[in-house]
Amino acid sequence: MSRETMLRFALIAFGIIFCLVYPLAVVWPSGWAWHEGSPASSHYFMMIVGIYATLGVYLIRASSNPPAHRSLISFTIASSVVHAGIMAVQSFDHDMHHGHLLGDVPALLLVAIVLALLMPRAVPS
């Protein structure tokens, strides 16, 4: 299987997962939600759900031609590392948030690592 084919599968898989942030928070709140109660009870969480669902759709669309979407893939890598780093630090603020060290923090780092390894190389000029 070629590197580009693996990247296409990764973009689709991560895109689907990003579209499923809300159900993940329902099934495993301590690993995916940052508040008590239902996921919909937090305006902040619903904003994040909207952003990640949108990114998920665009990652799925990018799978049709990954080299043409290098900037979107680069943004996904960088924002995933930044988001995971911030969440890792914040997870130590309260015992309730330690589950994120096993949930969304490693998930975002996995996204960044896989996409970085499969990222199409720049075309020499």
N, C-alpha and C positions, 0 to 999 in steps of 0.2 A: 504494500500500500504506500503510495507516494505521500510525501510531507504535506502537499496541498490537499490531498484527499483527507488526511487526518485532521488538518486544520478545518476543513469544511465540516466534518463530523463534530469537532470540538465547538465550533461556532454555533451549530444547531443545538447541541446538547446544553451548552451554557446559556444560550438564548432561551431555551425552554425552561431551564431552572430559574433564570431571572424572571421569567413570566410567572413562576410559581412561588414567589417569595411569600405572598399572602397565605396560601395553603400550608407552606412550611411552618409559618408562625402559628397557625392553628394547631398543627400536629405536634410541634416541638417548640413551645413558646420560650423556654429558657435558652434555647440555642439560636433563636431568630428574632424575637420581639424584645424591645427594650422597655417595656412597661407591663404593668399588671392589667388583667382584664382581656377582653377580646381585642384582636388586632385592629378592628375598626374603631376602637375607642380612643385611639391616638391619632390626632391630625398629622403629627410628624411622621409616624409610621406609614400612614396612608400616602403621604407625599413620597416617601422612599419607595413604596410599592409602585406608585405611578412612574417614577423615574426608572426603576429597574425593569418594569414591564416594557416601557418604551425602548430601553437599551436592548432588552431581550429580542424584541421584534426586529430591531435594526441589525443585531448580530445574526439572526436567522437570514435576513435579507442579504447580508454581507457574505454569507456562505456560498452564494452563487458565483462570486468573483472576489476572493480574498485579496489579491494584489491591488485591486482597485479601491479597497477599503482599509488600507494600511493605517490611516489616521484614526479611524474608528477603533480598530484593533489596538493601536497604541494607547488611545484614550482609555480603553477598557483595562488594559494592563496597568497603566499608571494609576488610574482612579481606584482600582481594586487594591493595589498595594497601600495607597494612602488611606483608604477607607478601613482596611484590615488593621493597619497600624494604629489609627485613632481608636477603633473599637477595642483593640487589645489593651491599650492603656486604660480606657474607660471601664473595661470589664473588672478592673481591680477596685473600683470605687464602691462597689456594693456586692455582697455575697450573692445576691440574686442574679448578677450578670456574669458569673464565672462560666456558665454554660456556653457563652459566646466563644470561649477559647476552644470549645469542641465543635461549635456550630458554624456560624457565619464567618468567623475570622479565618479558620483554615480553608473554608470553601472559597473565599475571595483570594487567598494566596494561591490555592490550586488553580483557579482561573488564570491568574497572572502568570504563573510558572508555565502552564501548558501553552497558553497563547504566545508567550515570549519564545518558547522553544520552537513552536511551529510557525511563527511569524514569517511571512515572506521576506526574503532579504532584499535590501534596496538594489535597484537596478543601477549598475555603474554608469556614470555619465561620460 
